[in-house]
Amino acid sequence: MDIEYYRELESKLPELNLLREEHRNCNNRRVDLVSSSGRAEMEINKVASTWRDFLAYHASDEFVSKAISLFGDHIRQCGPRLYQEIQRPNWMRSLYRPREAKGGRFFPLIRPLSWLGVTDWLNDFGHPHNLDLQGRATLSLNTPVQEQTSVRGPHVDSMHKCYVGLFYLRHADDQSTGGDLELFRWKAGCQQTRWPGRISKDDVEIVETVPYQPNTYVVLLNTCDAIHGVSVRSKTEFPRYLVVTSSWFASAPARVVGASLTGDGRGVYAK
């Protein structure tokens, strides 16, 4: 991102003291401050117009299509659920049964049609249009660390989510260590669970680490083995600011893609 634009966003970040005392005093807890949809602590009109515009764009159909286009052919290799949820035409989607083995009785019969080259007549994911996805963009923070912990260990995001992007806004004076994004894979011989919300570190190994640094953006295709987490962060008085961008299938719950629902701890994540 252009550094001047980044500095403008950074200068207009909501202060930690805008949160209720009981929330800002939590140790290393994620709080969704404002969001383009669903649950958050604050109404979006409480932040600067620069932030409102930023979140609106990163939840837009235009941005969702750009993000999907980054993965192009990878989507075709990610199994029937991910491919079928977002492909066209509708008649093919209607034959898919996500809760049944191999997508149900009829899907294996038509699935070979999805592998015929670029298949523009279904959807060219390098140039996606009119995908059945809803974007979401959320300005979040992790509260200051009083006792060093990880805000969240290894996990896979909701199966209703197509991709997740993380944009980091580290404070210039933040000298803490950790808080980095860690990417994992299953260890050989471990029993693999599909769509696990929590995974023991004993069962996975680190493949890549993305440092928590200012003006850094990383985006992941959300598959059942897209395991990631946050490294242990040392004690610090500085919040860990980030923006979470994502897109959600039509099956997504209203709490993330529905009307805004703010205040009363709705944006505070339980440990």
C-alpha positions as a LaTeX table, in Angstrom:
\begin{tabular}{lrrr}
\hline
Residue & $x$ (\AA) & $y$ (\AA) & $z$ (\AA) \\
\hline
Met1 & 0.00 & 0.00 & 0.00 \\
Asp2 & 1.12 & 3.55 & $-0.67$ \\
Ile3 & 2.92 & 4.70 & 2.46 \\
Glu4 & 1.08 & 8.02 & 2.67 \\
Tyr5 & $-2.29$ & 6.29 & 2.57 \\
Tyr6 & $-1.07$ & 3.83 & 5.19 \\
Arg7 & 0.04 & 6.66 & 7.46 \\
Glu8 & $-3.37$ & 8.29 & 7.13 \\
Leu9 & $-5.13$ & 5.08 & 8.16 \\
Glu10 & $-2.68$ & 4.60 & 11.01 \\
Ser11 & $-3.25$ & 8.14 & 12.32 \\
Lys12 & $-7.01$ & 7.57 & 12.48 \\
Leu13 & $-7.06$ & 4.24 & 14.29 \\
Pro14 & $-9.64$ & 4.16 & 17.11 \\
Glu15 & $-8.02$ & 4.49 & 20.53 \\
Leu16 & $-8.01$ & 1.57 & 22.93 \\
Asn17 & $-9.77$ & 3.70 & 25.57 \\
Leu18 & $-12.91$ & 3.73 & 23.43 \\
Leu19 & $-13.54$ & 0.18 & 24.63 \\
Arg20 & $-15.25$ & $-0.53$ & 27.91 \\
Glu21 & $-12.77$ & $-0.99$ & 30.75 \\
Glu22 & $-13.66$ & $-4.65$ & 31.22 \\
His23 & $-12.75$ & $-5.32$ & 27.60 \\
Arg24 & $-9.64$ & $-3.20$ & 27.17 \\
Asn25 & $-8.18$ & $-4.76$ & 30.33 \\
Cys26 & $-8.49$ & $-8.30$ & 28.99 \\
Asn27 & $-5.17$ & $-10.00$ & 28.38 \\
Asn28 & $-4.36$ & $-10.45$ & 24.69 \\
Arg29 & $-7.97$ & $-10.75$ & 23.52 \\
Arg30 & $-9.27$ & $-10.14$ & 19.99 \\
Val31 & $-11.84$ & $-7.38$ & 19.67 \\
Asp32 & $-13.62$ & $-6.50$ & 16.42 \\
Leu33 & $-13.88$ & $-2.72$ & 16.61 \\
Val34 & $-15.91$ & $-1.93$ & 13.49 \\
Ser35 & $-17.04$ & $-4.07$ & 10.58 \\
Ser36 & $-18.75$ & $-3.79$ & 7.23 \\
Ser37 & $-21.35$ & $-6.28$ & 8.48 \\
Gly38 & $-22.24$ & $-8.46$ & 11.45 \\
Arg39 & $-20.96$ & $-8.13$ & 15.00 \\
Ala40 & $-18.56$ & $-5.45$ & 16.24 \\
Glu41 & $-18.05$ & $-3.22$ & 19.26 \\
Met42 & $-18.62$ & 0.13 & 17.57 \\
Glu43 & $-20.92$ & 1.48 & 14.89 \\
Ile44 & $-19.04$ & 2.08 & 11.68 \\
Asn45 & $-20.02$ & 5.75 & 11.62 \\
Lys46 & $-17.94$ & 6.21 & 14.78 \\
Val47 & $-14.68$ & 5.93 & 12.84 \\
Ala48 & $-13.10$ & 8.33 & 10.37 \\
Ser49 & $-14.39$ & 8.39 & 6.79 \\
Thr50 & $-10.97$ & 7.11 & 5.65 \\
Trp51 & $-11.62$ & 3.90 & 7.55 \\
Arg52 & $-15.25$ & 3.64 & 6.43 \\
Asp53 & $-14.16$ & 3.87 & 2.80 \\
Phe54 & $-11.33$ & 1.39 & 3.32 \\
Leu55 & $-13.61$ & $-1.22$ & 4.89 \\
Ala56 & $-16.36$ & $-0.69$ & 2.32 \\
Tyr57 & $-13.97$ & $-1.28$ & $-0.58$ \\
His58 & $-12.42$ & $-4.40$ & 0.95 \\
Ala59 & $-15.91$ & $-5.87$ & 1.43 \\
Ser60 & $-17.00$ & $-4.99$ & $-2.12$ \\
Asp61 & $-17.70$ & $-7.38$ & $-4.99$ \\
Glu62 & $-14.83$ & $-5.76$ & $-6.88$ \\
Phe63 & $-12.30$ & $-6.60$ & $-4.19$ \\
Val64 & $-13.69$ & $-10.11$ & $-3.65$ \\
Ser65 & $-13.26$ & $-10.83$ & $-7.36$ \\
Lys66 & $-9.68$ & $-9.53$ & $-7.27$ \\
Ala67 & $-8.86$ & $-11.68$ & $-4.25$ \\
Ile68 & $-10.37$ & $-14.81$ & $-5.82$ \\
Ser69 & $-8.45$ & $-14.18$ & $-9.04$ \\
Leu70 & $-5.17$ & $-14.49$ & $-7.11$ \\
Phe71 & $-5.85$ & $-18.20$ & $-6.61$ \\
Gly72 & $-7.12$ & $-18.99$ & $-10.10$ \\
Asp73 & $-6.41$ & $-22.65$ & $-10.85$ \\
His74 & $-5.72$ & $-23.48$ & $-7.20$ \\
Ile75 & $-9.46$ & $-23.39$ & $-6.52$ \\
Arg76 & $-10.02$ & $-26.25$ & $-8.96$ \\
Gln77 & $-7.54$ & $-28.37$ & $-6.98$ \\
Cys78 & $-9.16$ & $-27.83$ & $-3.57$ \\
Gly79 & $-11.86$ & $-30.47$ & $-3.65$ \\
Pro80 & $-15.57$ & $-30.40$ & $-4.39$ \\
Arg81 & $-16.76$ & $-28.24$ & $-1.47$ \\
Leu82 & $-14.76$ & $-25.11$ & $-2.21$ \\
Tyr83 & $-15.03$ & $-25.43$ & $-5.98$ \\
Gln84 & $-18.71$ & $-26.20$ & $-6.02$ \\
Glu85 & $-19.73$ & $-23.52$ & $-3.51$ \\
Ile86 & $-18.60$ & $-20.69$ & $-5.76$ \\
Gln87 & $-18.81$ & $-22.01$ & $-9.30$ \\
Arg88 & $-21.55$ & $-21.44$ & $-11.82$ \\
Pro89 & $-24.01$ & $-22.32$ & $-13.30$ \\
Asn90 & $-26.67$ & $-22.74$ & $-10.63$ \\
Trp91 & $-27.93$ & $-26.08$ & $-11.94$ \\
Met92 & $-24.58$ & $-27.67$ & $-11.11$ \\
Arg93 & $-24.47$ & $-26.13$ & $-7.64$ \\
Ser94 & $-27.97$ & $-27.45$ & $-6.95$ \\
Leu95 & $-26.76$ & $-31.05$ & $-7.36$ \\
Tyr96 & $-24.08$ & $-30.69$ & $-4.69$ \\
Arg97 & $-24.83$ & $-32.00$ & $-1.17$ \\
Pro98 & $-22.13$ & $-30.60$ & 1.18 \\
Arg99 & $-23.04$ & $-32.87$ & 4.10 \\
Glu100 & $-22.93$ & $-36.09$ & 2.09 \\
Ala101 & $-19.85$ & $-38.11$ & 1.15 \\
Lys102 & $-18.22$ & $-36.92$ & $-2.09$ \\
Gly103 & $-20.86$ & $-34.23$ & $-2.48$ \\
Gly104 & $-23.82$ & $-36.60$ & $-2.70$ \\
Arg105 & $-25.13$ & $-39.18$ & $-5.12$ \\
Phe106 & $-25.06$ & $-37.12$ & $-8.32$ \\
Phe107 & $-22.09$ & $-34.78$ & $-7.90$ \\
Pro108 & $-19.37$ & $-37.38$ & $-8.71$ \\
Leu109 & $-21.12$ & $-37.99$ & $-12.04$ \\
Ile110 & $-20.89$ & $-34.36$ & $-13.15$ \\
Arg111 & $-17.68$ & $-33.38$ & $-11.39$ \\
Pro112 & $-15.45$ & $-34.47$ & $-14.34$ \\
Leu113 & $-17.07$ & $-31.67$ & $-16.35$ \\
Ser114 & $-15.42$ & $-29.19$ & $-13.98$ \\
Trp115 & $-11.93$ & $-30.27$ & $-15.02$ \\
Leu116 & $-12.14$ & $-29.55$ & $-18.75$ \\
Gly117 & $-9.44$ & $-26.93$ & $-19.17$ \\
Val118 & $-10.31$ & $-23.37$ & $-18.21$ \\
Thr119 & $-14.05$ & $-24.15$ & $-18.42$ \\
Asp120 & $-15.09$ & $-20.57$ & $-19.13$ \\
Trp121 & $-18.65$ & $-21.78$ & $-19.47$ \\
Leu122 & $-18.63$ & $-22.55$ & $-15.72$ \\
Asn123 & $-16.42$ & $-19.81$ & $-14.39$ \\
Asp124 & $-12.88$ & $-18.67$ & $-15.08$ \\
Phe125 & $-11.57$ & $-18.06$ & $-11.58$ \\
Gly126 & $-8.71$ & $-16.02$ & $-12.96$ \\
His127 & $-11.33$ & $-13.47$ & $-14.03$ \\
Pro128 & $-14.29$ & $-14.12$ & $-11.70$ \\
His129 & $-17.61$ & $-12.38$ & $-12.12$ \\
Asn130 & $-20.81$ & $-12.47$ & $-10.08$ \\
Leu131 & $-19.58$ & $-15.03$ & $-7.57$ \\
Asp132 & $-22.07$ & $-16.06$ & $-4.92$ \\
Leu133 & $-19.93$ & $-14.61$ & $-2.13$ \\
Gln134 & $-20.30$ & $-11.76$ & 0.32 \\
Gly135 & $-17.27$ & $-9.78$ & 1.35 \\
Arg136 & $-16.57$ & $-8.63$ & 4.89 \\
Ala137 & $-13.90$ & $-6.27$ & 6.24 \\
Thr138 & $-13.30$ & $-5.74$ & 9.95 \\
Leu139 & $-10.96$ & $-3.44$ & 11.84 \\
Ser140 & $-9.80$ & $-5.39$ & 14.89 \\
Leu141 & $-7.25$ & $-5.32$ & 17.66 \\
Asn142 & $-5.70$ & $-7.69$ & 20.14 \\
Thr143 & $-5.61$ & $-6.08$ & 23.56 \\
Pro144 & $-2.26$ & $-5.38$ & 25.30 \\
Val145 & $-0.39$ & $-8.35$ & 26.74 \\
Gln146 & $-0.08$ & $-8.53$ & 30.54 \\
Glu147 & 0.95 & $-12.19$ & 30.53 \\
Gln148 & 2.53 & $-13.49$ & 27.35 \\
Thr149 & 0.22 & $-15.77$ & 25.44 \\
Ser150 & $-0.94$ & $-16.52$ & 21.91 \\
Val151 & $-4.18$ & $-14.76$ & 21.02 \\
Arg152 & $-5.09$ & $-17.89$ & 19.04 \\
Gly153 & $-3.23$ & $-21.12$ & 18.40 \\
Pro154 & $-3.39$ & $-23.41$ & 15.35 \\
His155 & $-6.85$ & $-23.64$ & 13.80 \\
Val156 & $-8.82$ & $-23.60$ & 10.56 \\
Asp157 & $-11.39$ & $-20.89$ & 9.90 \\
Ser158 & $-15.11$ & $-21.47$ & 9.38 \\
Met159 & $-16.03$ & $-23.73$ & 6.49 \\
His160 & $-18.48$ & $-21.02$ & 5.40 \\
Lys161 & $-15.53$ & $-18.75$ & 4.54 \\
Cys162 & $-13.84$ & $-18.75$ & 1.13 \\
Tyr163 & $-10.71$ & $-16.76$ & 1.93 \\
Val164 & $-9.25$ & $-14.71$ & 4.77 \\
Gly165 & $-6.85$ & $-11.78$ & 4.50 \\
Leu166 & $-4.89$ & $-10.12$ & 7.32 \\
Phe167 & $-3.58$ & $-6.56$ & 7.05 \\
Tyr168 & $-1.21$ & $-5.49$ & 9.82 \\
Leu169 & $-0.87$ & $-2.01$ & 11.35 \\
Arg170 & 1.92 & $-2.33$ & 13.88 \\
His171 & 2.62 & 0.76 & 16.03 \\
Ala172 & 6.02 & 2.33 & 15.31 \\
Asp173 & 6.96 & 2.20 & 19.03 \\
Asp174 & 5.86 & $-1.40$ & 19.58 \\
Gln175 & 8.99 & $-3.31$ & 20.63 \\
Ser176 & 7.23 & $-6.55$ & 21.56 \\
Thr177 & 8.17 & $-9.88$ & 20.05 \\
Gly178 & 5.79 & $-12.43$ & 18.57 \\
Gly179 & 2.27 & $-11.83$ & 17.36 \\
Asp180 & 3.35 & $-13.23$ & 13.99 \\
Leu181 & 1.15 & $-15.27$ & 11.66 \\
Glu182 & 2.19 & $-18.92$ & 11.65 \\
Leu183 & 1.22 & $-21.33$ & 8.87 \\
Phe184 & 1.15 & $-25.03$ & 9.73 \\
Arg185 & 0.74 & $-28.48$ & 8.25 \\
Trp186 & $-0.22$ & $-31.74$ & 9.92 \\
Lys187 & 2.66 & $-33.84$ & 11.22 \\
Ala188 & 3.08 & $-37.19$ & 9.54 \\
Gly189 & 1.01 & $-39.86$ & 11.25 \\
Cys190 & $-1.28$ & $-37.48$ & 13.14 \\
Gln191 & $-5.00$ & $-37.99$ & 12.91 \\
Gln192 & $-6.37$ & $-35.15$ & 10.80 \\
Thr193 & $-9.66$ & $-33.47$ & 11.67 \\
Arg194 & $-11.70$ & $-31.62$ & 9.09 \\
Trp195 & $-12.39$ & $-27.95$ & 9.85 \\
Pro196 & $-10.95$ & $-27.97$ & 13.37 \\
Gly197 & $-11.50$ & $-24.77$ & 15.37 \\
Arg198 & $-8.59$ & $-25.68$ & 17.64 \\
Ile199 & $-5.57$ & $-27.92$ & 17.05 \\
Ser200 & $-2.87$ & $-29.04$ & 19.46 \\
Lys201 & 0.58 & $-27.74$ & 18.54 \\
Asp202 & 1.82 & $-31.27$ & 19.09 \\
Asp203 & $-0.06$ & $-32.35$ & 15.97 \\
Val204 & 1.30 & $-29.73$ & 13.54 \\
Glu205 & 4.56 & $-28.20$ & 12.38 \\
Ile206 & 5.32 & $-24.67$ & 11.19 \\
Val207 & 5.77 & $-24.26$ & 7.45 \\
Glu208 & 6.01 & $-20.46$ & 7.20 \\
Thr209 & 5.94 & $-17.40$ & 9.45 \\
Val210 & 4.68 & $-13.97$ & 8.38 \\
Pro211 & 6.03 & $-11.30$ & 10.76 \\
Tyr212 & 3.64 & $-8.84$ & 12.37 \\
Gln213 & 4.98 & $-5.76$ & 10.59 \\
Pro214 & 3.33 & $-2.52$ & 9.48 \\
Asn215 & 1.71 & $-2.28$ & 6.05 \\
Thr216 & 1.76 & $-6.06$ & 5.53 \\
Tyr217 & $-1.09$ & $-7.98$ & 3.91 \\
Val218 & $-1.42$ & $-11.75$ & 3.52 \\
Val219 & $-4.40$ & $-13.63$ & 2.08 \\
Leu220 & $-5.17$ & $-17.36$ & 2.43 \\
Leu221 & $-7.53$ & $-19.60$ & 0.52 \\
Asn222 & $-9.66$ & $-21.18$ & 3.24 \\
Thr223 & $-9.49$ & $-24.94$ & 2.80 \\
Cys224 & $-9.93$ & $-27.61$ & 5.47 \\
Asp225 & $-6.15$ & $-27.86$ & 5.85 \\
Ala226 & $-5.33$ & $-24.13$ & 5.77 \\
Ile227 & $-4.01$ & $-24.30$ & 9.34 \\
His228 & $-2.78$ & $-21.05$ & 10.84 \\
Gly229 & $-2.39$ & $-19.29$ & 14.17 \\
Val230 & $-0.60$ & $-16.46$ & 15.97 \\
Ser231 & 2.70 & $-16.86$ & 17.79 \\
Val232 & 3.10 & $-16.04$ & 21.48 \\
Arg233 & 3.40 & $-12.29$ & 22.00 \\
Ser234 & 5.55 & $-10.79$ & 24.74 \\
Lys235 & 4.27 & $-8.32$ & 27.32 \\
Thr236 & 3.41 & $-4.94$ & 25.84 \\
Glu237 & 1.15 & $-1.95$ & 26.38 \\
Phe238 & 0.48 & $-1.65$ & 22.65 \\
Pro239 & $-2.58$ & $-3.21$ & 21.00 \\
Arg240 & $-2.01$ & $-5.38$ & 17.95 \\
Tyr241 & $-4.06$ & $-3.69$ & 15.23 \\
Leu242 & $-5.14$ & $-5.56$ & 12.11 \\
Val243 & $-7.82$ & $-5.63$ & 9.43 \\
Val244 & $-9.47$ & $-8.95$ & 8.63 \\
Thr245 & $-10.83$ & $-9.23$ & 5.09 \\
Ser246 & $-12.86$ & $-12.25$ & 4.08 \\
Ser247 & $-15.54$ & $-13.57$ & 1.77 \\
Trp248 & $-18.39$ & $-15.82$ & 2.81 \\
Phe249 & $-20.61$ & $-18.35$ & 1.08 \\
Ala250 & $-24.37$ & $-18.07$ & 1.06 \\
Ser251 & $-24.44$ & $-20.55$ & 3.96 \\
Ala252 & $-22.65$ & $-18.07$ & 6.28 \\
Pro253 & $-24.37$ & $-17.14$ & 9.58 \\
Ala254 & $-26.00$ & $-13.74$ & 9.98 \\
Arg255 & $-23.67$ & $-12.83$ & 12.83 \\
Val256 & $-20.91$ & $-12.23$ & 10.28 \\
Val257 & $-22.70$ & $-11.17$ & 7.09 \\
Gly258 & $-26.00$ & $-9.89$ & 8.45 \\
Ala259 & $-26.97$ & $-6.42$ & 9.58 \\
Ser260 & $-24.57$ & $-4.63$ & 11.90 \\
Leu261 & $-24.96$ & $-5.58$ & 15.55 \\
Thr262 & $-22.77$ & $-3.48$ & 17.80 \\
Gly263 & $-21.91$ & $-2.87$ & 21.44 \\
Asp264 & $-22.32$ & $-4.88$ & 24.65 \\
Gly265 & $-19.25$ & $-7.03$ & 24.03 \\
Arg266 & $-20.51$ & $-8.38$ & 20.69 \\
Gly267 & $-17.11$ & $-7.78$ & 19.10 \\
Val268 & $-15.11$ & $-9.42$ & 21.92 \\
Tyr269 & $-13.88$ & $-12.94$ & 21.25 \\
Ala270 & $-13.97$ & $-15.53$ & 24.02 \\
Lys271 & $-10.71$ & $-17.28$ & 24.86 \\
\hline
\end{tabular}
